[in-house]
Amino acid sequence: MYSLFIDTHDKKVIIILYKDGKIINKTVEESKNKHSEITMPILDKTLRDSGVEPNELGEIIVVNGPGSFTGERIAVTIAKTLAFTLNIPIKAIDSLSILALNVESDLKIVAIEDRNGAFVGVFDKENSVLEDFKYLNKTDYLEYKNNNKVQTEADIAIDYEKVYEFTKNLVNLNPHEVKPLYIKGISALNDR
């Protein structure tokens, strides 16, 4: 079975094609805030280069955030559209869980940093979430980081086959139920 993984939560667009859980094609490209322009062409090229037609896909796995507001929406929209039109299962995994899966520790504190602060997740050694995800502004995050052993995306090498194994235990969702995971409020609404 072919599985398609889509991740646009951060500065990179990551498209991975798996066959029976093994990576057969992986494309990672810096976006430079052009997620909406480059994601579909990258996805199309990944499938074409692999000789796989969209109707051969057996499932979609999408990273639904937290991360870039626009990036989250792009990945989720593309994944939902493909899953719905192809009538195949879709699974959603959050970006903080992906980081935690790749950390070996009894207590895992992981963060996705942006210019204004960071999204933070706390997990146990079995990768269960111990606290609600939160967004800390830069000042609060630096204080939090000084008091806790925080690992960031820059510190963690992601094993995407391990991520795939984890997603096998996730439930298939109705495409209409997949939503971006917004942790911090929308800036325009916060300014009211």
C-alpha positions, 0 to 999 in steps of 0.5 A: 500500500502506498501512503502519502505524508504531507507536512507544511507546518514550518518553513519546509514543505515535506512530502513523503511517499511510503510503500508498505511503511518504507520510504520510497521517495522523500522531498524536503524543500525550503518554502520561503513563505511560498507554501501555497505555490510549491506544495502541490507541484512538489507533491505531484513531482514526488508521485510522478518520480515514483511512478505512482498515480494518485488513485494508487494511494491507500492513505494520507497522513497529514501534519495538522500543526501546531506551526505556521498558520498558513502552512497548517491550512495548506497541508490540511486542505490538500490532504482532506481534498485528496482523501475525499476525492480518492475515498481513502483513509486520512490520519492526522498527527501533530508536529510536537508528537513527531518531535517527541517520537524521536526523543529518547527520555522518560520526560520529553519536552519539545518545542517548535520555535518561531520568531515570537516564541515557541509551541511547547509539548510535554510527553512521557516516554510512551509519547503520551501527552502530559500537558495541553500544548501551549504557545509561549511568547519569547520572554516566557519561552526563554524563562521556561527553557532555562528551567526545563530541558527543552529540545527543539526541531533543530536538536532532533533528527526525525526518523520518518519511518518511526513516524509512520509506525506510530501513525498505524495506531491512529484512527482513520478520520472522516476528511471533514473532521481533520482540522488545523491545530491552532494553539495561539490565537489568530493575530488579527482577532487578538488585536481587537 
